[in-house]
Amino acid sequence: MTYRVIAMAALLGSASTLHAGGIDRSGQSITALFESGRYAEFSLGSVSPNTSGTSTVFSGLAGQDSGNMTDSFFTFGAAYKADINDQLSYAIIYDQPYGADVDYPNGTNYFAQGSTAEFNSHALTGLLRYKMPNNFSVHGGIRVQTIEASATIPNRPAVGLVYNVEGDRDTGVGYVAGIAYEKPEIAMRVSLTYNSKIKYDVDTVERVSGRVVSTEPTHVETPQSVNLEFQTGIAADTLLFGGVRWVDWSSFEIAPAAFGSAPGNPKLLSYENDVYTYSLGIGRRLSDTWSVAAVVGYEKSNGGFSSNLGPTDGNKSLGLAATYTRDSMEITTGIRYINIGDAETTLNGTDTAGVFEDNDAVAIGVKVGFTF
């Protein structure tokens, strides 16, 4: 049994990460680096969330439903891996590590109606891996990443009738470093990978009711993170796999100058706690052409207030995937159901303004891999 047959199914099961800590989307996996020979893959995911809340007495519009404030979105990923010699190999990986699509419907009388926000990112990571003679290997490389963001918040008393901010696309550079241990005879691999934070000074224009109030750049740091991923054979043609991801979300914030100068120094987007995301799954090869996998995911709810632009707190998920293999090609399809954790939002940092409960999302995806 190759690593890839079931490991691909496991990867797809968690590929379209929704509300997995802050604005995490891809999970920054480097699984392609461990493929055998020359390998290329392409993946496409579609996520359909349903996230709605109800306003409280404090907001002045008690009992108003927000409507679904998260748009459906697509994710795309690609990777290429090749060997330089018996000890050295490299991989180039493209992903969209962070993202947000917020759109509170108008006409609901919810206090945040008409508010919108987008956060987009693209990353290209180049990695080298060196195999040592004792089954250990080290890997590392450079990540070049772009971000851009915008938001509109109508009727915010602290800043005027309509607040709008637009941040131009900016590019930053970070690094990746890690170590892995493999025991091929039992399909075992354990890898630990550190992803550095990446700093930006985003050219920003803030407007209140159409009037420019600030053009001061906004300092943003996408967070550092650590991925621990493992897999091991537990019986003939059966693989146990999983992982833990830590992200330093407590150090992340977006605080444009004019917005942050309002009373209380508010942040447009920030998180109180770091986030740990766990996954555990099992895969089974049914034949030379078919394999299947199931994976469960868990992220603890931390409590406290969530941002009105990201009203979630933790999640639970279940993913199912199947891989079809023919010659040098593998096609993996998967579906994942996410139960989004309940959350409370605030306007003043003290009182609850909105309660978000019983929300969920469905993610589906397709990945095609080639060995050549």
C-alpha positions as CSV (number, residue, x, y, z in Angstrom):
1,M,0.0,0.0,0.0
2,T,1.4,3.4,-1.0
3,Y,1.3,6.4,1.2
4,R,-0.8,8.3,-1.3
5,V,-3.7,6.0,-1.9
6,I,-5.4,6.7,1.5
7,A,-3.4,9.7,2.6
8,M,-4.9,11.7,-0.3
9,A,-8.4,10.8,0.9
10,A,-7.4,12.0,4.4
11,L,-6.0,15.3,3.0
12,L,-9.2,15.9,0.9
13,G,-11.3,15.3,4.0
14,S,-9.8,18.3,5.6
15,A,-8.9,20.4,2.6
16,S,-11.7,22.8,2.7
17,T,-11.3,24.0,6.2
18,L,-14.1,26.3,7.3
19,H,-14.1,28.3,10.5
20,A,-11.0,26.3,11.6
21,G,-9.7,28.9,13.9
22,G,-10.0,32.5,12.7
23,I,-10.0,32.7,8.9
24,D,-8.0,29.5,8.4
25,R,-8.9,27.7,5.1
26,S,-6.2,25.4,3.7
27,G,-4.5,24.1,6.8
28,Q,-1.1,24.6,5.0
29,S,-0.5,20.9,4.5
30,I,2.8,19.9,2.8
31,T,1.8,16.2,2.2
32,A,2.8,16.4,-1.5
33,L,6.5,16.7,-0.4
34,F,6.4,13.1,0.7
35,E,5.1,11.6,-2.5
36,S,7.2,9.0,-4.3
37,G,8.9,10.0,-7.6
38,R,7.7,12.8,-9.7
39,Y,4.2,13.9,-8.8
40,A,1.6,16.6,-9.5
41,E,-1.8,17.3,-8.0
42,F,-4.7,19.8,-8.5
43,S,-7.6,20.2,-6.1
44,L,-10.9,22.2,-6.1
45,G,-13.2,22.6,-3.2
46,S,-16.7,24.2,-2.7
47,V,-17.9,25.3,0.7
48,S,-21.5,26.2,1.5
49,P,-21.9,27.6,5.0
50,N,-25.1,28.6,6.8
51,T,-24.2,31.1,9.6
52,S,-27.0,33.2,11.2
53,G,-27.6,34.8,14.5
54,T,-30.2,36.7,16.6
55,S,-29.8,40.1,18.1
56,T,-30.2,40.7,21.9
57,V,-31.9,43.4,24.0
58,F,-28.6,45.3,24.2
59,S,-28.4,45.9,20.5
60,G,-31.7,47.7,20.6
61,L,-33.3,45.4,18.1
62,A,-33.9,42.3,20.2
63,G,-35.0,39.1,18.4
64,Q,-34.0,40.2,14.8
65,D,-32.5,37.4,12.7
66,S,-29.3,38.3,10.8
67,G,-30.0,35.9,7.9
68,N,-27.1,33.9,6.5
69,M,-24.1,36.2,6.6
70,T,-21.5,33.9,5.0
71,D,-21.3,33.4,1.3
72,S,-20.4,30.1,-0.4
73,F,-16.9,30.0,-1.8
74,F,-14.4,27.9,-3.8
75,T,-10.8,27.0,-2.9
76,F,-8.1,25.9,-5.3
77,G,-4.8,24.1,-4.7
78,A,-1.9,22.7,-6.6
79,A,1.4,21.0,-6.0
80,Y,4.4,19.6,-7.9
81,K,7.1,17.4,-6.4
82,A,10.3,15.9,-7.9
83,D,13.5,14.2,-6.7
84,I,16.9,15.8,-7.3
85,N,18.7,12.6,-6.2
86,D,18.3,9.8,-3.6
87,Q,18.5,12.2,-0.7
88,L,17.2,15.5,-2.0
89,S,13.7,16.3,-3.3
90,Y,11.7,19.5,-3.7
91,A,8.1,20.6,-3.9
92,I,6.2,23.7,-5.0
93,I,2.8,24.2,-3.4
94,Y,0.1,26.7,-4.2
95,D,-2.8,27.3,-1.7
96,Q,-5.2,29.9,-0.4
97,P,-4.4,29.7,3.3
98,Y,-6.7,32.4,4.7
99,G,-10.0,33.8,3.6
100,A,-13.3,35.4,4.6
101,D,-16.5,36.2,2.8
102,V,-19.0,38.1,5.0
103,D,-22.3,39.6,3.7
104,Y,-25.1,40.5,6.2
105,P,-28.3,40.7,4.2
106,N,-30.1,44.0,4.1
107,G,-33.7,44.4,5.2
108,T,-33.4,42.2,8.3
109,N,-33.3,45.0,10.9
110,Y,-30.3,43.2,12.4
111,F,-27.9,45.7,13.8
112,A,-25.1,44.6,11.4
113,Q,-27.3,44.4,8.3
114,G,-25.4,45.5,5.2
115,S,-22.0,44.9,6.6
116,T,-19.6,43.1,4.3
117,A,-16.0,41.9,4.5
118,E,-13.6,40.1,2.3
119,F,-10.2,38.7,3.0
120,N,-8.3,36.9,0.3
121,S,-4.8,35.3,0.2
122,H,-2.6,33.3,-2.1
123,A,0.6,31.5,-1.2
124,L,3.3,29.8,-3.2
125,T,5.7,27.7,-1.1
126,G,9.0,26.2,-2.3
127,L,10.3,23.3,-0.1
128,L,13.5,21.2,0.0
129,R,13.6,17.8,1.8
130,Y,16.8,16.0,2.8
131,K,16.5,12.3,3.7
132,M,19.0,11.1,6.3
133,P,20.1,7.4,6.6
134,N,18.2,6.7,9.8
135,N,14.6,7.2,8.5
136,F,14.6,10.8,9.5
137,S,14.3,13.7,7.1
138,V,14.4,17.5,7.4
139,H,12.5,19.9,5.3
140,G,12.2,23.7,4.9
141,G,11.7,26.5,2.4
142,I,10.2,29.9,1.6
143,R,6.6,31.0,1.4
144,V,5.6,34.0,-0.7
145,Q,2.1,35.1,0.2
146,T,-0.2,37.9,-0.8
147,I,-3.2,39.3,1.1
148,E,-5.9,41.9,0.4
149,A,-9.0,42.9,2.4
150,S,-12.0,45.2,2.4
151,A,-15.0,45.9,4.6
152,T,-18.1,48.0,4.8
153,I,-19.9,48.7,8.1
154,P,-23.1,50.8,7.8
155,N,-24.5,52.9,10.7
156,R,-21.6,52.4,13.1
157,P,-22.1,55.2,15.6
158,A,-18.5,55.5,16.6
159,V,-17.3,56.4,13.0
160,G,-20.3,57.8,11.1
161,L,-23.1,56.6,8.8
162,V,-21.2,54.2,6.6
163,Y,-17.6,53.1,7.3
164,N,-15.6,51.6,4.4
165,V,-12.0,50.3,4.3
166,E,-10.0,48.9,1.4
167,G,-6.6,47.4,1.7
168,D,-4.5,46.9,-1.5
169,R,-2.9,43.6,-2.2
170,D,0.4,43.3,-0.5
171,T,3.1,40.6,-0.6
172,G,5.1,39.2,2.3
173,V,7.7,36.4,2.7
174,G,7.9,33.8,5.5
175,Y,9.6,30.5,6.0
176,V,8.8,26.8,6.7
177,A,10.9,24.3,8.7
178,G,10.2,20.8,9.9
179,I,11.3,17.2,10.5
180,A,9.8,13.9,9.7
181,Y,10.2,10.2,10.6
182,E,9.2,7.3,8.3
183,K,9.0,3.6,8.5
184,P,7.9,2.5,5.0
185,E,7.3,-1.2,5.9
186,I,4.3,-0.2,8.0
187,A,3.3,2.9,6.0
188,M,4.3,5.0,9.0
189,R,5.1,8.7,8.8
190,V,5.1,11.4,11.4
191,S,5.9,15.0,10.4
192,L,6.2,18.3,12.4
193,T,6.2,21.5,10.4
194,Y,6.5,25.1,11.6
195,N,5.1,28.0,9.5
196,S,6.4,31.4,10.3
197,K,4.3,34.6,10.6
198,I,4.3,36.9,7.6
199,K,4.3,40.7,8.0
200,Y,2.6,43.3,5.8
201,D,2.2,47.0,5.7
202,V,-1.0,47.2,3.6
203,D,-1.8,50.4,1.7
204,T,-5.2,51.3,3.1
205,V,-7.9,53.9,2.4
206,E,-10.6,54.5,5.0
207,R,-13.8,56.4,4.2
208,V,-16.8,57.6,6.2
209,S,-19.9,58.2,4.1
210,G,-17.6,58.5,1.1
211,R,-15.1,60.9,2.6
212,V,-11.5,59.8,3.0
213,V,-10.5,59.9,6.7
214,S,-7.2,58.0,6.6
215,T,-4.7,56.7,4.1
216,E,-2.3,55.4,6.8
217,P,-0.9,51.8,6.0
218,T,-2.3,49.0,8.2
219,H,0.2,46.6,9.8
220,V,-1.0,43.0,9.5
221,E,0.7,39.8,10.5
222,T,-0.7,36.4,9.4
223,P,-0.1,34.1,12.3
224,Q,2.6,31.5,12.9
225,S,1.5,27.9,13.1
226,V,2.6,24.3,13.7
227,N,1.3,21.2,12.0
228,L,1.8,17.7,13.4
229,E,0.6,15.1,10.9
230,F,0.9,11.3,11.2
231,Q,-0.2,8.1,9.5
232,T,0.5,4.4,10.2
233,G,-0.7,1.0,9.0
234,I,-2.7,-0.8,11.6
235,A,-3.6,-3.9,9.5
236,A,-3.3,-5.1,6.0
237,D,-4.5,-2.3,3.6
238,T,-5.7,-0.2,6.6
239,L,-4.3,3.1,7.6
240,L,-4.8,5.3,10.7
241,F,-4.1,9.0,10.2
242,G,-4.6,12.3,11.8
243,G,-3.1,15.5,13.0
244,V,-3.0,18.5,15.3
245,R,-2.7,22.1,14.0
246,W,-1.9,25.1,16.3
247,V,-2.3,28.6,15.1
248,D,-1.3,31.7,17.0
249,W,-4.6,33.6,16.4
250,S,-4.3,35.6,19.6
251,S,-1.6,37.7,18.0
252,F,-3.6,38.4,14.8
253,E,-5.5,41.6,14.3
254,I,-6.6,44.0,11.6
255,A,-6.9,47.5,13.1
256,P,-7.0,50.3,10.4
257,A,-5.9,53.7,11.8
258,A,-9.2,55.6,11.8
259,F,-11.3,52.6,12.9
260,G,-9.0,51.9,15.7
261,S,-9.0,55.5,17.0
262,A,-12.7,55.2,17.9
263,P,-13.5,55.0,21.7
264,G,-12.3,51.7,23.1
265,N,-9.7,51.3,20.3
266,P,-11.7,48.6,18.5
267,K,-10.2,46.1,16.0
268,L,-11.8,45.4,12.7
269,L,-10.9,41.7,13.2
270,S,-9.1,40.0,16.1
271,Y,-9.2,36.8,18.2
272,E,-8.8,36.3,21.9
273,N,-7.3,32.8,21.9
274,D,-5.0,30.5,20.0
275,V,-6.7,27.6,18.3
276,Y,-5.9,23.9,18.2
277,T,-7.6,21.8,15.5
278,Y,-7.6,18.0,15.8
279,S,-8.3,15.3,13.2
280,L,-8.4,11.5,13.3
281,G,-9.3,9.1,10.5
282,I,-9.1,5.7,9.1
283,G,-8.6,4.6,5.5
284,R,-9.1,1.2,3.8
285,R,-7.9,0.0,0.4
286,L,-10.7,-2.1,-1.1
287,S,-8.9,-3.1,-4.3
288,D,-6.2,-2.0,-6.7
289,T,-8.5,0.7,-7.9
290,W,-10.6,1.8,-5.0
291,S,-9.9,3.1,-1.4
292,V,-12.1,4.9,1.1
293,A,-11.5,7.0,4.2
294,A,-13.4,8.7,7.0
295,V,-12.1,11.5,9.2
296,V,-13.5,13.3,12.2
297,G,-12.4,16.8,13.2
298,Y,-12.6,18.8,16.4
299,E,-11.9,22.3,17.5
300,K,-12.6,23.4,21.1
301,S,-14.9,26.3,21.8
302,N,-13.0,29.0,23.7
303,G,-15.9,31.1,25.0
304,G,-15.8,34.8,25.2
305,F,-16.9,37.1,22.4
306,S,-16.4,36.5,18.7
307,S,-16.1,39.1,16.0
308,N,-19.2,40.3,14.2
309,L,-17.3,39.6,11.0
310,G,-16.5,36.0,12.2
311,P,-19.2,34.8,14.6
312,T,-18.0,31.2,15.3
313,D,-16.4,29.4,18.1
314,G,-15.0,25.9,17.5
315,N,-16.4,23.2,15.4
316,K,-17.0,19.4,14.9
317,S,-16.8,17.7,11.5
318,L,-17.1,14.4,9.7
319,G,-15.6,13.8,6.3
320,L,-15.9,10.9,3.9
321,A,-13.7,10.3,0.8
322,A,-13.1,7.8,-2.0
323,T,-10.1,7.4,-4.3
324,Y,-10.1,5.8,-7.7
325,T,-6.7,4.8,-9.1
326,R,-6.0,4.0,-12.7
327,D,-2.4,3.6,-14.0
328,S,-0.5,6.7,-12.8
329,M,-3.7,8.8,-12.1
330,E,-5.7,9.1,-8.9
331,I,-9.0,10.9,-8.5
332,T,-10.2,11.6,-5.0
333,T,-13.7,13.0,-4.2
334,G,-14.9,13.9,-0.7
335,I,-17.6,15.5,1.4
336,R,-17.4,17.0,4.8
337,Y,-20.1,18.2,7.2
338,I,-19.1,20.8,9.7
339,N,-21.1,21.7,12.8
340,I,-20.1,25.2,13.6
341,G,-19.7,26.1,17.3
342,D,-22.1,28.5,18.9
343,A,-20.8,32.1,19.5
344,E,-21.8,35.4,21.0
345,T,-20.8,38.8,19.5
346,T,-20.6,42.3,21.1
347,L,-20.5,45.9,20.2
348,N,-19.0,47.4,23.4
349,G,-16.8,44.5,24.6
350,T,-19.0,43.9,27.6
351,D,-22.6,43.0,26.6
352,T,-23.9,40.4,24.2
353,A,-25.2,41.9,21.0
354,G,-25.8,38.7,18.9
355,V,-26.1,35.0,19.5
356,F,-25.2,32.5,16.8
357,E,-26.4,29.0,17.3
358,D,-27.1,25.7,15.4
359,N,-25.0,26.7,12.3
360,D,-23.3,24.4,9.9
361,A,-21.6,24.0,6.6
362,V,-21.0,21.4,3.8
363,A,-17.7,21.2,1.9
364,I,-17.2,19.0,-1.2
365,G,-14.0,18.6,-3.1
366,V,-12.1,16.9,-5.9
367,K,-8.4,16.2,-6.1
368,V,-6.6,14.7,-9.1
369,G,-3.0,13.4,-8.7
370,F,-0.5,12.2,-11.3
371,T,2.7,10.2,-10.9
372,F,5.1,10.3,-13.8
